[in-house]
Amino acid sequence: MKKILSKSLVGIALIIITFVAFNFGFHYGYEQVPMPPKELPSDVDISLLWDVWNKIEEKYSGDINYQEMIFGAAKGMVSGLGDPYTVFFQPEDSKIFQDDIAGSFEGVGMKIGIKKGELTVIAPLEESPAQKAGLLAGDIIIKVEDVYTKDITIDKAVKLIRGERGTEVNLTVYRDSWNDVREIKITRDVIKISTVKMEVVQGDIAHITIYQFSSNLDLDFAKITDRVVQDKSIKKIVLDLRNNPGGLLHQAQLIAGYFLEKGDLVTIESFGEGREEQEYLAMGNEILKDYPITILINQGTASGAEILAAALRDNRDGVKLIGEQSFGKGSVQEPINLRDGSLIKITIAHWLTPKGALISEIGLEPDIVVKMTEEDYKEERDPQLEKAIEILKAM
């Protein structure tokens, strides 16, 4: 009876996690009723799973935690895809993911990803402990405490780095401009993610910085837009997407609607060869479409931020991307809540720019390359912003 029950549990788990639907320009799903998986290829023998299960029950000398075995099987299947952005979260880990979307959590305040097999800082968040400790977009995290990050999964790295306010975490970090690795100690804190801010520079230029495409960005951006329109002295805009790790696709689409004509192509969702592509169009009030604009990007510009930058450059003549090549996070993940509180985040597609260029693993090449040095950061100089202003002044 025990074997029959345990096989049933594994069978249910395996069936549940074969389902998909989302994006880190997110869509959301919830699976309630598991359905049988489609017929497997003839060279795939699923009975191996039962062989392993039976041998464990027959030979293992310790106590067997069947639930943990099911979680392990789920994680194993997902990791077998070789995609760092397709992740299985068991119930306690799925809360971390939910907190990220909500925009408030305890930790060091940075977005991380896997780039060329290395655990990489996508972007430290504004005013976060990570930023204050000196971490920069593009830094490679070699170790978290004593744990080497080679071949680590993103969810495991997040669990190691995140923690309660007031506690410390030691990171071993490598940067291209360094001769050797360095240890950076960071004290964790409550992280609240800002969405957008604006300041007027040079008298007639609005410098608008979008930090992340979280769920309340559209409301905050509407307030910024009101300020721009009401201030008749503002004639031009610098849109700053540096260190913006992305977020909700719908929010990027909404913000594009301020700068583009309604119906302009924002991005293309490609599901692979033989499948119909999905086009996402600008929908909005077009209020800022006649303002001359330059856009700042860097290695921390990812996902939804890359989508917005590409959409504005491809649709509007004269829009220049200034700074450094973007991160190249152009895959689409869909998070699906499973019945036991687990969550699976699955890559279902890749983003293309309006002109059909692939973003994933490539990123956006700036029209004008301006690099930031460590001295620039220390001295609080911003040659990228200065160049953006210079270009706007010439328009």
C-alpha atoms as a printed R data frame, in Angstrom:
    type eleno elety resid chain resno      x      y       z
1   ATOM     1    CA   MET     A     1  0.000  0.000   0.000
2   ATOM     2    CA   LYS     A     2  2.872  2.331   0.869
3   ATOM     3    CA   LYS     A     3  4.429  1.851  -2.576
4   ATOM     4    CA   ILE     A     4  1.131  2.373  -4.357
5   ATOM     5    CA   LEU     A     5  0.509  5.597  -2.444
6   ATOM     6    CA   SER     A     6  4.034  6.898  -2.966
7   ATOM     7    CA   LYS     A     7  3.888  6.151  -6.698
8   ATOM     8    CA   SER     A     8  0.577  7.975  -6.908
9   ATOM     9    CA   LEU     A     9  2.066 11.027  -5.219
10  ATOM    10    CA   VAL     A    10  5.016 11.099  -7.591
11  ATOM    11    CA   GLY     A    11  2.713 10.577 -10.563
12  ATOM    12    CA   ILE     A    12  0.592 13.550  -9.552
13  ATOM    13    CA   ALA     A    13  3.674 15.711  -9.023
14  ATOM    14    CA   LEU     A    14  5.122 14.744 -12.394
15  ATOM    15    CA   ILE     A    15  1.845 15.495 -14.153
16  ATOM    16    CA   ILE     A    16  1.384 18.873 -12.456
17  ATOM    17    CA   ILE     A    17  4.786 20.192 -13.371
18  ATOM    18    CA   THR     A    18  4.431 19.435 -17.063
19  ATOM    19    CA   PHE     A    19  2.159 22.479 -17.393
20  ATOM    20    CA   VAL     A    20  3.157 26.022 -18.389
21  ATOM    21    CA   ALA     A    21  2.151 29.702 -19.076
22  ATOM    22    CA   PHE     A    22  3.973 33.242 -18.421
23  ATOM    23    CA   ASN     A    23  6.809 35.851 -18.826
24  ATOM    24    CA   PHE     A    24  9.302 37.983 -16.852
25  ATOM    25    CA   GLY     A    25  7.315 40.570 -18.542
26  ATOM    26    CA   PHE     A    26  4.861 38.393 -16.575
27  ATOM    27    CA   HIS     A    27  1.530 36.709 -17.310
28  ATOM    28    CA   TYR     A    28  0.081 34.695 -14.388
29  ATOM    29    CA   GLY     A    29 -1.462 31.228 -14.216
30  ATOM    30    CA   TYR     A    30 -2.907 28.761 -11.705
31  ATOM    31    CA   GLU     A    31 -3.256 25.058 -12.349
32  ATOM    32    CA   GLN     A    32 -6.110 23.373 -10.486
33  ATOM    33    CA   VAL     A    33 -6.759 20.100 -12.332
34  ATOM    34    CA   PRO     A    34 -3.775 18.021 -13.487
35  ATOM    35    CA   MET     A    35 -4.088 16.451 -16.918
36  ATOM    36    CA   PRO     A    36 -2.146 13.490 -18.304
37  ATOM    37    CA   PRO     A    37  1.131 14.422 -20.033
38  ATOM    38    CA   LYS     A    38  1.280 14.119 -23.786
39  ATOM    39    CA   GLU     A    39  2.704 10.947 -25.288
40  ATOM    40    CA   LEU     A    40  6.453 10.749 -24.759
41  ATOM    41    CA   PRO     A    41  8.954 10.104 -27.565
42  ATOM    42    CA   SER     A    42  9.624  6.413 -28.163
43  ATOM    43    CA   ASP     A    43 13.217  6.668 -26.895
44  ATOM    44    CA   VAL     A    44 12.161  8.086 -23.505
45  ATOM    45    CA   ASP     A    45 11.604  5.516 -20.749
46  ATOM    46    CA   ILE     A    46  9.784  7.058 -17.777
47  ATOM    47    CA   SER     A    47  9.952  3.750 -15.929
48  ATOM    48    CA   LEU     A    48 13.470  4.740 -14.831
49  ATOM    49    CA   LEU     A    49 11.862  7.036 -12.259
50  ATOM    50    CA   TRP     A    50  9.954  4.131 -10.755
51  ATOM    51    CA   ASP     A    51 13.068  1.947 -10.802
52  ATOM    52    CA   VAL     A    52 14.946  4.558  -8.762
53  ATOM    53    CA   TRP     A    53 11.979  5.007  -6.423
54  ATOM    54    CA   ASN     A    54 11.654  1.266  -5.821
55  ATOM    55    CA   LYS     A    55 15.381  0.798  -5.217
56  ATOM    56    CA   ILE     A    56 15.347  3.591  -2.646
57  ATOM    57    CA   GLU     A    57 12.462  1.942  -0.807
58  ATOM    58    CA   GLU     A    58 14.114 -1.440  -1.052
59  ATOM    59    CA   LYS     A    59 17.706 -0.520  -0.142
60  ATOM    60    CA   TYR     A    60 17.841  2.852   1.643
61  ATOM    61    CA   SER     A    61 18.719  2.408   5.330
62  ATOM    62    CA   GLY     A    62 17.520  5.782   6.606
63  ATOM    63    CA   ASP     A    63 14.125  7.427   6.985
64  ATOM    64    CA   ILE     A    64 12.409  8.317   3.718
65  ATOM    65    CA   ASN     A    65 10.723 11.703   3.342
66  ATOM    66    CA   TYR     A    66  8.419 11.084   0.391
67  ATOM    67    CA   GLN     A    67  7.411 14.738   0.017
68  ATOM    68    CA   GLU     A    68 11.031 15.840  -0.267
69  ATOM    69    CA   MET     A    69 11.618 13.121  -2.861
70  ATOM    70    CA   ILE     A    70  8.740 14.512  -4.918
71  ATOM    71    CA   PHE     A    71 10.125 18.039  -4.631
72  ATOM    72    CA   GLY     A    72 13.527 16.691  -5.646
73  ATOM    73    CA   ALA     A    73 12.044 14.936  -8.686
74  ATOM    74    CA   ALA     A    74 10.332 18.168  -9.727
75  ATOM    75    CA   LYS     A    75 13.525 20.196  -9.357
76  ATOM    76    CA   GLY     A    76 15.484 17.552 -11.235
77  ATOM    77    CA   MET     A    77 13.154 17.642 -14.225
78  ATOM    78    CA   VAL     A    78 13.309 21.423 -14.385
79  ATOM    79    CA   SER     A    79 17.106 21.578 -14.031
80  ATOM    80    CA   GLY     A    80 17.376 18.982 -16.808
81  ATOM    81    CA   LEU     A    81 16.148 21.623 -19.252
82  ATOM    82    CA   GLY     A    82 19.411 23.537 -18.814
83  ATOM    83    CA   ASP     A    83 17.578 26.873 -18.630
84  ATOM    84    CA   PRO     A    84 18.532 29.030 -15.593
85  ATOM    85    CA   TYR     A    85 15.268 30.972 -15.837
86  ATOM    86    CA   THR     A    86 12.979 27.933 -15.661
87  ATOM    87    CA   VAL     A    87 12.711 27.188 -11.953
88  ATOM    88    CA   PHE     A    88 10.627 25.058  -9.573
89  ATOM    89    CA   PHE     A    89  9.881 26.570  -6.147
90  ATOM    90    CA   GLN     A    90  8.524 24.404  -3.355
91  ATOM    91    CA   PRO     A    91  5.982 26.184  -1.107
92  ATOM    92    CA   GLU     A    92  8.354 27.994   1.274
93  ATOM    93    CA   ASP     A    93 10.513 29.170  -1.642
94  ATOM    94    CA   SER     A    94  7.613 30.397  -3.758
95  ATOM    95    CA   LYS     A    95  6.975 33.113  -1.140
96  ATOM    96    CA   ILE     A    96 10.369 34.638  -1.983
97  ATOM    97    CA   PHE     A    97  9.285 34.925  -5.606
98  ATOM    98    CA   GLN     A    98  5.932 36.456  -4.590
99  ATOM    99    CA   ASP     A    99  7.717 39.008  -2.376
100 ATOM   100    CA   ASP     A   100  9.857 40.095  -5.343
101 ATOM   101    CA   ILE     A   101  6.768 40.880  -7.389
102 ATOM   102    CA   ALA     A   102  5.129 42.689  -4.451
103 ATOM   103    CA   GLY     A   103  8.186 44.951  -4.254
104 ATOM   104    CA   SER     A   104  9.128 44.586  -0.570
105 ATOM   105    CA   PHE     A   105 11.389 42.007   1.095
106 ATOM   106    CA   GLU     A   106 14.404 41.626   3.375
107 ATOM   107    CA   GLY     A   107 17.807 41.102   1.805
108 ATOM   108    CA   VAL     A   108 20.621 43.016   0.099
109 ATOM   109    CA   GLY     A   109 18.602 44.548  -2.747
110 ATOM   110    CA   MET     A   110 19.893 43.357  -6.086
111 ATOM   111    CA   LYS     A   111 18.692 41.393  -9.075
112 ATOM   112    CA   ILE     A   112 20.857 38.456 -10.112
113 ATOM   113    CA   GLY     A   113 20.931 36.191 -13.143
114 ATOM   114    CA   ILE     A   114 23.051 33.596 -14.903
115 ATOM   115    CA   LYS     A   115 25.159 34.969 -17.753
116 ATOM   116    CA   LYS     A   116 27.558 32.704 -19.628
117 ATOM   117    CA   GLY     A   117 27.245 30.233 -16.774
118 ATOM   118    CA   GLU     A   118 28.247 32.760 -14.074
119 ATOM   119    CA   LEU     A   119 26.106 34.149 -11.248
120 ATOM   120    CA   THR     A   120 25.978 37.801 -12.252
121 ATOM   121    CA   VAL     A   121 24.618 40.997 -10.736
122 ATOM   122    CA   ILE     A   122 21.977 42.295 -13.136
123 ATOM   123    CA   ALA     A   123 21.438 45.443 -11.114
124 ATOM   124    CA   PRO     A   124 21.757 46.688  -7.529
125 ATOM   125    CA   LEU     A   125 18.524 48.408  -6.541
126 ATOM   126    CA   GLU     A   126 18.460 52.130  -5.793
127 ATOM   127    CA   GLU     A   127 19.556 52.993  -2.236
128 ATOM   128    CA   SER     A   128 19.894 49.303  -1.374
129 ATOM   129    CA   PRO     A   129 22.591 47.733   0.843
130 ATOM   130    CA   ALA     A   130 24.055 46.133  -2.300
131 ATOM   131    CA   GLN     A   131 24.418 49.517  -3.998
132 ATOM   132    CA   LYS     A   132 25.851 51.141  -0.876
133 ATOM   133    CA   ALA     A   133 28.390 48.294  -0.580
134 ATOM   134    CA   GLY     A   134 29.638 49.149  -4.074
135 ATOM   135    CA   LEU     A   135 28.246 46.286  -6.157
136 ATOM   136    CA   LEU     A   136 27.790 47.155  -9.843
137 ATOM   137    CA   ALA     A   137 25.869 45.669 -12.746
138 ATOM   138    CA   GLY     A   138 28.003 42.983 -14.375
139 ATOM   139    CA   ASP     A   139 29.835 41.929 -11.193
140 ATOM   140    CA   ILE     A   140 30.304 38.149 -10.968
141 ATOM   141    CA   ILE     A   141 29.550 36.517  -7.615
142 ATOM   142    CA   ILE     A   142 32.089 33.705  -7.155
143 ATOM   143    CA   LYS     A   143 30.999 32.647  -3.661
144 ATOM   144    CA   VAL     A   144 28.205 33.315  -1.193
145 ATOM   145    CA   GLU     A   145 29.776 32.743   2.219
146 ATOM   146    CA   ASP     A   146 31.679 29.474   1.628
147 ATOM   147    CA   VAL     A   147 29.434 28.204  -1.166
148 ATOM   148    CA   TYR     A   148 30.865 28.412  -4.686
149 ATOM   149    CA   THR     A   149 28.287 29.551  -7.235
150 ATOM   150    CA   LYS     A   150 29.514 27.555 -10.221
151 ATOM   151    CA   ASP     A   151 26.439 25.787 -11.656
152 ATOM   152    CA   ILE     A   152 24.220 27.187  -8.886
153 ATOM   153    CA   THR     A   153 20.548 27.792  -9.642
154 ATOM   154    CA   ILE     A   154 19.128 31.275  -9.271
155 ATOM   155    CA   ASP     A   155 16.595 30.198  -6.647
156 ATOM   156    CA   LYS     A   156 19.330 28.622  -4.500
157 ATOM   157    CA   ALA     A   157 21.501 31.740  -4.848
158 ATOM   158    CA   VAL     A   158 18.577 33.933  -3.795
159 ATOM   159    CA   LYS     A   159 17.994 31.766  -0.715
160 ATOM   160    CA   LEU     A   160 21.667 32.045   0.264
161 ATOM   161    CA   ILE     A   161 21.881 35.808  -0.220
162 ATOM   162    CA   ARG     A   162 18.519 36.842   1.175
163 ATOM   163    CA   GLY     A   163 17.960 36.945   4.926
164 ATOM   164    CA   GLU     A   164 16.621 38.862   7.892
165 ATOM   165    CA   ARG     A   165 17.262 42.540   8.378
166 ATOM   166    CA   GLY     A   166 20.429 43.222  10.377
167 ATOM   167    CA   THR     A   167 22.191 39.991   9.449
168 ATOM   168    CA   GLU     A   168 25.310 39.928   7.282
169 ATOM   169    CA   VAL     A   169 26.275 38.021   4.140
170 ATOM   170    CA   ASN     A   170 29.767 37.732   2.650
171 ATOM   171    CA   LEU     A   171 30.115 37.719  -1.122
172 ATOM   172    CA   THR     A   172 33.273 36.930  -3.075
173 ATOM   173    CA   VAL     A   173 33.066 39.121  -6.166
174 ATOM   174    CA   TYR     A   174 35.018 39.506  -9.406
175 ATOM   175    CA   ARG     A   175 34.930 42.563 -11.674
176 ATOM   176    CA   ASP     A   176 36.618 42.938 -15.062
177 ATOM   177    CA   SER     A   177 38.592 45.972 -13.917
178 ATOM   178    CA   TRP     A   178 40.021 44.134 -10.881
179 ATOM   179    CA   ASN     A   179 43.170 42.005 -10.839
180 ATOM   180    CA   ASP     A   180 41.697 39.595  -8.311
181 ATOM   181    CA   VAL     A   181 38.493 38.748  -6.488
182 ATOM   182    CA   ARG     A   182 37.362 40.758  -3.481
183 ATOM   183    CA   GLU     A   183 35.214 39.954  -0.475
184 ATOM   184    CA   ILE     A   184 32.283 42.282   0.109
185 ATOM   185    CA   LYS     A   185 30.321 42.137   3.365
186 ATOM   186    CA   ILE     A   186 26.741 43.402   3.197
187 ATOM   187    CA   THR     A   187 24.261 43.946   6.024
188 ATOM   188    CA   ARG     A   188 20.766 42.954   4.978
189 ATOM   189    CA   ASP     A   189 17.832 45.335   5.359
190 ATOM   190    CA   VAL     A   190 14.189 45.768   4.390
191 ATOM   191    CA   ILE     A   191 14.135 46.413   0.652
192 ATOM   192    CA   LYS     A   192 11.396 48.581  -0.791
193 ATOM   193    CA   ILE     A   193 11.607 48.948  -4.525
194 ATOM   194    CA   SER     A   194 11.100 52.444  -5.919
195 ATOM   195    CA   THR     A   195  9.435 52.735  -9.299
196 ATOM   196    CA   VAL     A   196 10.259 56.103 -10.862
197 ATOM   197    CA   LYS     A   197 11.615 59.579 -10.133
198 ATOM   198    CA   MET     A   198 12.112 62.794 -12.097
199 ATOM   199    CA   GLU     A   199 14.350 65.829 -11.833
200 ATOM   200    CA   VAL     A   200 14.744 68.801 -14.152
201 ATOM   201    CA   VAL     A   201 18.275 69.335 -15.496
202 ATOM   202    CA   GLN     A   202 19.730 72.106 -17.640
203 ATOM   203    CA   GLY     A   203 16.509 74.060 -17.210
204 ATOM   204    CA   ASP     A   204 14.432 72.348 -19.899
205 ATOM   205    CA   ILE     A   205 15.207 68.595 -19.697
206 ATOM   206    CA   ALA     A   206 13.287 66.089 -17.615
207 ATOM   207    CA   HIS     A   207 15.577 63.306 -16.378
208 ATOM   208    CA   ILE     A   208 13.141 60.434 -15.744
209 ATOM   209    CA   THR     A   209 14.511 57.300 -14.104
210 ATOM   210    CA   ILE     A   210 12.469 54.079 -14.098
211 ATOM   211    CA   TYR     A   211 13.859 51.618 -11.555
212 ATOM   212    CA   GLN     A   212 11.664 48.581 -12.203
213 ATOM   213    CA   PHE     A   213  8.455 47.621 -13.982
214 ATOM   214    CA   SER     A   214  6.514 46.659 -10.853
215 ATOM   215    CA   SER     A   215  2.745 46.535 -10.508
216 ATOM   216    CA   ASN     A   216  2.209 50.158  -9.461
217 ATOM   217    CA   LEU     A   217  4.560 51.810 -11.975
218 ATOM   218    CA   ASP     A   218  1.763 53.028 -14.273
219 ATOM   219    CA   LEU     A   219  0.146 55.027 -11.451
220 ATOM   220    CA   ASP     A   220  3.457 56.580 -10.384
221 ATOM   221    CA   PHE     A   221  4.463 57.313 -13.977
222 ATOM   222    CA   ALA     A   222  1.142 59.090 -14.608
223 ATOM   223    CA   LYS     A   223  2.031 61.536 -11.813
224 ATOM   224    CA   ILE     A   224  5.463 62.136 -13.340
225 ATOM   225    CA   THR     A   225  3.866 62.744 -16.739
226 ATOM   226    CA   ASP     A   226  1.497 65.312 -15.253
227 ATOM   227    CA   ARG     A   227  4.482 67.201 -13.856
228 ATOM   228    CA   VAL     A   228  6.244 67.146 -17.240
229 ATOM   229    CA   VAL     A   229  3.207 68.393 -19.163
230 ATOM   230    CA   GLN     A   230  2.305 71.072 -16.642
231 ATOM   231    CA   ASP     A   231  5.857 72.432 -16.515
232 ATOM   232    CA   LYS     A   232  5.925 74.364 -19.790
233 ATOM   233    CA   SER     A   233  9.683 74.908 -19.478
234 ATOM   234    CA   ILE     A   234 10.353 71.173 -20.066
235 ATOM   235    CA   LYS     A   235 11.019 70.532 -23.737
236 ATOM   236    CA   LYS     A   236 13.038 67.291 -23.823
237 ATOM   237    CA   ILE     A   237 13.444 64.012 -21.916
238 ATOM   238    CA   VAL     A   238 16.264 61.723 -20.842
239 ATOM   239    CA   LEU     A   239 14.731 58.326 -20.081
240 ATOM   240    CA   ASP     A   240 17.076 56.511 -17.709
241 ATOM   241    CA   LEU     A   241 16.745 52.708 -17.789
242 ATOM   242    CA   ARG     A   242 20.142 51.912 -16.284
243 ATOM   243    CA   ASN     A   243 20.125 49.190 -13.632
244 ATOM   244    CA   ASN     A   244 16.468 48.481 -14.409
245 ATOM   245    CA   PRO     A   245 16.126 44.662 -14.241
246 ATOM   246    CA   GLY     A   246 12.680 44.616 -15.843
247 ATOM   247    CA   GLY     A   247  9.475 43.272 -14.354
248 ATOM   248    CA   LEU     A   248  5.946 43.127 -15.684
249 ATOM   249    CA   LEU     A   249  5.512 43.142 -19.466
250 ATOM   250    CA   HIS     A   250  2.159 44.903 -19.192
251 ATOM   251    CA   GLN     A   251  3.812 47.812 -17.389
252 ATOM   252    CA   ALA     A   252  6.480 48.162 -20.090
253 ATOM   253    CA   GLN     A   253  3.707 48.129 -22.679
254 ATOM   254    CA   LEU     A   254  1.779 50.835 -20.807
255 ATOM   255    CA   ILE     A   255  4.826 53.099 -20.470
256 ATOM   256    CA   ALA     A   256  5.591 52.680 -24.179
257 ATOM   257    CA   GLY     A   257  2.110 54.077 -24.838
258 ATOM   258    CA   TYR     A   258  3.165 57.463 -23.440
259 ATOM   259    CA   PHE     A   259  6.010 57.812 -25.948
260 ATOM   260    CA   LEU     A   260  4.601 56.062 -29.041
261 ATOM   261    CA   GLU     A   261  1.545 56.368 -31.220
262 ATOM   262    CA   LYS     A   262 -1.279 54.043 -30.308
263 ATOM   263    CA   GLY     A   263 -0.896 50.810 -32.258
264 ATOM   264    CA   ASP     A   264  2.885 51.035 -32.710
265 ATOM   265    CA   LEU     A   265  4.601 47.682 -32.257
266 ATOM   266    CA   VAL     A   266  6.251 47.390 -28.828
267 ATOM   267    CA   THR     A   267  7.609 43.838 -28.932
268 ATOM   268    CA   ILE     A   268  7.121 40.421 -30.517
269 ATOM   269    CA   GLU     A   269  6.761 37.259 -28.460
270 ATOM   270    CA   SER     A   270  8.316 34.353 -30.353
271 ATOM   271    CA   PHE     A   271  7.301 30.844 -29.245
272 ATOM   272    CA   GLY     A   272  9.673 29.003 -31.553
273 ATOM   273    CA   GLU     A   273  9.702 27.644 -35.076
274 ATOM   274    CA   GLY     A   274  6.293 26.741 -36.460
275 ATOM   275    CA   ARG     A   275  4.336 28.626 -33.809
276 ATOM   276    CA   GLU     A   276  2.447 31.848 -34.374
277 ATOM   277    CA   GLU     A   277  4.087 34.937 -32.895
278 ATOM   278    CA   GLN     A   278  2.262 37.321 -30.562
279 ATOM   279    CA   GLU     A   279  2.550 41.073 -31.167
280 ATOM   280    CA   TYR     A   280  2.212 43.619 -28.349
281 ATOM   281    CA   LEU     A   281  1.123 47.112 -29.385
282 ATOM   282    CA   ALA     A   282  1.391 50.486 -27.683
283 ATOM   283    CA   MET     A   283 -1.765 51.410 -25.830
284 ATOM   284    CA   GLY     A   284 -1.879 54.742 -24.131
285 ATOM   285    CA   ASN     A   285 -2.388 58.451 -24.389
286 ATOM   286    CA   GLU     A   286  0.680 59.393 -26.543
287 ATOM   287    CA   ILE     A   287  1.271 62.407 -24.272
288 ATOM   288    CA   LEU     A   288  5.074 62.306 -24.535
289 ATOM   289    CA   LYS     A   289  5.403 61.238 -28.186
290 ATOM   290    CA   ASP     A   290  6.469 64.677 -29.447
291 ATOM   291    CA   TYR     A   291  9.183 65.258 -26.828
292 ATOM   292    CA   PRO     A   292 12.738 64.697 -28.129
293 ATOM   293    CA   ILE     A   293 14.225 61.825 -26.113
294 ATOM   294    CA   THR     A   294 17.466 60.004 -25.429
295 ATOM   295    CA   ILE     A   295 17.660 56.724 -23.511
296 ATOM   296    CA   LEU     A   296 20.330 55.563 -21.064
297 ATOM   297    CA   ILE     A   297 21.144 51.846 -20.822
298 ATOM   298    CA   ASN     A   298 23.881 49.751 -19.207
299 ATOM   299    CA   GLN     A   299 24.688 46.163 -18.238
300 ATOM   300    CA   GLY     A   300 21.902 46.304 -15.650
301 ATOM   301    CA   THR     A   301 19.225 47.146 -18.227
302 ATOM   302    CA   ALA     A   302 17.286 43.907 -18.669
303 ATOM   303    CA   SER     A   303 14.019 42.295 -19.708
304 ATOM   304    CA   GLY     A   304 11.162 44.831 -19.773
305 ATOM   305    CA   ALA     A   305 13.641 47.724 -19.769
306 ATOM   306    CA   GLU     A   306 15.283 46.308 -22.908
307 ATOM   307    CA   ILE     A   307 11.858 45.881 -24.501
308 ATOM   308    CA   LEU     A   308 10.946 49.530 -23.849
309 ATOM   309    CA   ALA     A   309 14.303 50.887 -25.037
310 ATOM   310    CA   ALA     A   310 14.151 48.879 -28.264
311 ATOM   311    CA   ALA     A   311 10.535 49.856 -28.901
312 ATOM   312    CA   LEU     A   312 11.283 53.571 -28.664
313 ATOM   313    CA   ARG     A   313 14.406 53.339 -30.830
314 ATOM   314    CA   ASP     A   314 12.737 51.209 -33.505
315 ATOM   315    CA   ASN     A   315  9.578 53.321 -33.742
316 ATOM   316    CA   ARG     A   316 10.878 56.878 -33.386
317 ATOM   317    CA   ASP     A   317 13.415 58.504 -35.658
318 ATOM   318    CA   GLY     A   318 16.363 60.071 -33.880
319 ATOM   319    CA   VAL     A   319 16.064 58.208 -30.564
320 ATOM   320    CA   LYS     A   320 19.553 57.231 -29.410
321 ATOM   321    CA   LEU     A   321 20.542 54.591 -26.870
322 ATOM   322    CA   ILE     A   322 23.502 55.862 -24.853
323 ATOM   323    CA   GLY     A   323 25.732 53.969 -22.427
324 ATOM   324    CA   GLU     A   324 26.737 50.297 -22.439
325 ATOM   325    CA   GLN     A   325 25.390 47.069 -23.922
326 ATOM   326    CA   SER     A   326 22.350 45.820 -22.028
327 ATOM   327    CA   PHE     A   327 22.129 42.530 -20.124
328 ATOM   328    CA   GLY     A   328 20.290 40.427 -22.717
329 ATOM   329    CA   LYS     A   329 17.502 38.943 -20.641
330 ATOM   330    CA   GLY     A   330 15.009 38.462 -23.455
331 ATOM   331    CA   SER     A   331 13.284 35.226 -22.518
332 ATOM   332    CA   VAL     A   332  9.679 35.025 -21.372
333 ATOM   333    CA   GLN     A   333  8.827 33.276 -18.123
334 ATOM   334    CA   GLU     A   334  5.374 32.361 -16.884
335 ATOM   335    CA   PRO     A   335  4.879 31.616 -13.176
336 ATOM   336    CA   ILE     A   336  2.203 29.029 -12.404
337 ATOM   337    CA   ASN     A   337  0.905 28.386  -8.899
338 ATOM   338    CA   LEU     A   338  0.552 24.666  -8.205
339 ATOM   339    CA   ARG     A   339 -2.008 23.103  -5.885
340 ATOM   340    CA   ASP     A   340  0.239 22.524  -2.864
341 ATOM   341    CA   GLY     A   341  1.606 26.077  -2.800
342 ATOM   342    CA   SER     A   342  4.576 25.248  -5.022
343 ATOM   343    CA   LEU     A   343  5.291 27.390  -8.063
344 ATOM   344    CA   ILE     A   344  6.941 26.716 -11.385
345 ATOM   345    CA   LYS     A   345  8.361 29.538 -13.521
346 ATOM   346    CA   ILE     A   346  8.792 28.367 -17.093
347 ATOM   347    CA   THR     A   347 10.424 29.934 -20.149
348 ATOM   348    CA   ILE     A   348  7.728 29.866 -22.818
349 ATOM   349    CA   ALA     A   349  9.058 32.287 -25.425
350 ATOM   350    CA   HIS     A   350 11.660 34.902 -26.355
351 ATOM   351    CA   TRP     A   351 11.263 38.615 -26.970
352 ATOM   352    CA   LEU     A   352 12.079 40.215 -30.291
353 ATOM   353    CA   THR     A   353 12.437 43.943 -30.926
354 ATOM   354    CA   PRO     A   354  9.899 45.585 -33.288
355 ATOM   355    CA   LYS     A   355 12.472 45.125 -36.069
356 ATOM   356    CA   GLY     A   356 12.744 41.412 -35.288
357 ATOM   357    CA   ALA     A   357 16.094 41.314 -33.445
358 ATOM   358    CA   LEU     A   358 16.560 38.761 -30.662
359 ATOM   359    CA   ILE     A   359 17.268 40.227 -27.210
360 ATOM   360    CA   SER     A   360 18.088 37.043 -25.266
361 ATOM   361    CA   GLU     A   361 21.820 36.497 -24.602
362 ATOM   362    CA   ILE     A   362 22.617 39.400 -26.950
363 ATOM   363    CA   GLY     A   363 21.170 42.561 -25.453
364 ATOM   364    CA   LEU     A   364 20.924 45.980 -27.055
365 ATOM   365    CA   GLU     A   365 23.971 47.697 -28.519
366 ATOM   366    CA   PRO     A   366 24.004 51.416 -27.668
367 ATOM   367    CA   ASP     A   367 24.147 53.900 -30.525
368 ATOM   368    CA   ILE     A   368 26.706 55.881 -28.543
369 ATOM   369    CA   VAL     A   369 29.005 53.931 -26.222
370 ATOM   370    CA   VAL     A   370 29.912 55.711 -22.982
371 ATOM   371    CA   LYS     A   371 31.406 53.648 -20.173
372 ATOM   372    CA   MET     A   372 31.328 54.401 -16.465
373 ATOM   373    CA   THR     A   373 34.570 53.843 -14.547
374 ATOM   374    CA   GLU     A   374 34.948 53.068 -10.862
375 ATOM   375    CA   GLU     A   375 36.347 56.571 -10.436
376 ATOM   376    CA   ASP     A   376 33.188 57.985 -11.996
377 ATOM   377    CA   TYR     A   377 31.103 56.158  -9.395
378 ATOM   378    CA   LYS     A   378 33.350 57.224  -6.516
379 ATOM   379    CA   GLU     A   379 33.410 60.851  -7.610
380 ATOM   380    CA   GLU     A   380 29.672 60.756  -8.464
381 ATOM   381    CA   ARG     A   381 30.357 61.741 -12.055
382 ATOM   382    CA   ASP     A   382 27.898 60.667 -14.741
383 ATOM   383    CA   PRO     A   383 29.413 60.929 -18.224
384 ATOM   384    CA   GLN     A   384 26.546 58.870 -19.674
385 ATOM   385    CA   LEU     A   385 23.945 61.384 -18.515
386 ATOM   386    CA   GLU     A   386 26.176 64.231 -19.686
387 ATOM   387    CA   LYS     A   387 26.343 62.714 -23.173
388 ATOM   388    CA   ALA     A   388 22.558 62.224 -23.259
389 ATOM   389    CA   ILE     A   389 22.057 65.878 -22.376
390 ATOM   390    CA   GLU     A   390 24.615 66.931 -24.985
391 ATOM   391    CA   ILE     A   391 22.753 64.985 -27.684
392 ATOM   392    CA   LEU     A   392 19.409 66.477 -26.646
393 ATOM   393    CA   LYS     A   393 20.822 70.015 -26.667
394 ATOM   394    CA   ALA     A   394 21.824 69.512 -30.299
395 ATOM   395    CA   MET     A   395 18.299 68.479 -31.323
